[in-house]
Amino acid sequence: MAGSRAERIDEPLRRVARLCSAMLFLLLGHITLVQAFGSRALNSDHRNERPLIDKFDRPRGDILTYDGTPIATSRPTGAGPYLYRRFYRDGEQYAAVTGHQSLYSSTGIEQARDGVLSGDDPKVKVRSLVRDGVVEGADVRLTIRDRVQRAAYQGLKATGLPGAVVAIDPATGAILALATYPTYDPNALTTSDPARLSETSRRLGQDPSHPLLNRALNQLYPPGSTFKLVTAAAALASGEYTPSALVDAPARLRLPGTSTFLQNANGGGCGDARPTLTYAFQVSCNTAFANIGLQLGQDLLRDQAEAFGFNAPSLAIPLVATASRYPLGLDRSQTALSAIGHHDSRVTPLMVAMLSAAVADNGVLMRPYLVEEVRLPDGSVIDRANPAVYRTAVSPPVARNLVAMMTTTPRAMAARESGVAGPETAAIAASKVIPGTDDHAVITAFAPANAPEVAVGVVLEHPGARAQAVTTIVHDVIRAALE
């Protein structure tokens, strides 16, 4: 009797135990599912502050120029929940490079090298834990030179015009300056006040001058007369032209299949209408280069443009640069216009600098890059730049001919004392811009002519009568690079 009664009492207990076991199993299973598959969604939920608190509970690594100047550092906030915030020295001057790190977003090097700066990169994390037992961010040293960047930014700011400057070491591809204007102060976005951050982001995003736009890498422009460098390279590479070859350069050229006439910038002819290729390049003769484009055809022009990097996949330096483009499916009139940098060809200021860089380095274009090295807090280097060939733009003989043509332009000869060599055809074309038109001033140059150390690309948007400012900026940037 006692046994039967115990069994009757135990049966409900066993049912409860089985129910509890099942509930515990379901609970553990749900926790496992959340941890394995739902953690990312939970961490990205804007209502969850824990990832943000963790993100700012320790200092990030510094971003430094090549000269060793810290231009992005972490500073204590003095109060929770976010213990650190970023500070940007000369923020507007370097914004196109550093970008910003805010509560909810990041750009520039802050984004592209977030793993090493935050310490989350496996190489950085393991080395930090083994050495100190805590995770520390690594420092990122850039290729940017202080003097060159300052000259580039101040030159743009002095004009008050939208534009960009890129300076490259032709021998390595290291980017010495990368500036854009108008720009913004990244410090305005490092506040820990969500409402203030939202208002600042809204204001910057709606600003008609687009200060958040990195014009140096992500804005496309018509190349204008700088594309004559590509057309000249295609002509020389074809074997049908030499620097002394005579070319047809009438005062007016009727575009095939149209009733439209193309004129030169000065409205007249080039010399006696049968100048040499070198002379036509020196004076930026539209009709001569349009005729050359018709003679070569769109395929040769496109092949040469692509050899310089047009139509290539987006280039990461590590910031992603928009691809420059040369169009497909051109008719003959469009081919003529494309040969002088008109129609639908588009370039970034980075590509404008790369044109000269390739010519200056004997026809070899090195891959542009912004990060020189990554260092741990103890000074040990865990990553260092390894300069590499990006593409061969032209053969060495063609490069030498282009160098000679670029250094004999009238403005290049006048600037020889400062060691400047550049296709000043771009400056001449820009100086003829009519106020109110959509023309931009574009120039590419390198220096010194006999042993190039820097190649520069400058774009100013709608400068009108101030188009000559591109030449001043180029000279100032080159002078800073050669000091």
Buried (B, 14 or more C-beta within 10 A) or exposed (E): EEEEEEEEEEEEEEEEEEEEEEEEEEEEEEEEEEEEEEEEEEEEEEEEEEEBEEBBEBBBBBBBBBEEBBBBBBEEBEEEEBBBBBBBBBBBBBBBBBBBBBBEEBBBBBBBBBBBBBBEBEBBBEBBEEEEEEBBBBBBBBBBBBBBBBBBBBBBBEBEBBBBBBBBBBBBBBBBBBBBBBBBBBBBBBBBEEEEBEEBBEEBEEEEEBBBBBBBBBBBBBBBBBBBBBBBBBBBBBEEBEBEBBBBBBBEBEBEEEEEEBBBBBEEBBBEBBBBBBBBBBBBBBBBBBBBBBBBBBEBBBBBBBBBBBBBEEBEBEBBBBBBBBBEEBEBBBBBBBBBBBBEBBBBBBBBBBBBBBBBBBBBBBBBBBBBBBBBBEEEEBBEBEEEEBBBBBBEEBBBBBBEBBBBBEBBEEBEEBBBBBBBBBBBBBBBBEEEEEBBBBBBBBBBBEEBBBBBBBBBBBBBEBBBBBBBBBBBBBBBBBE
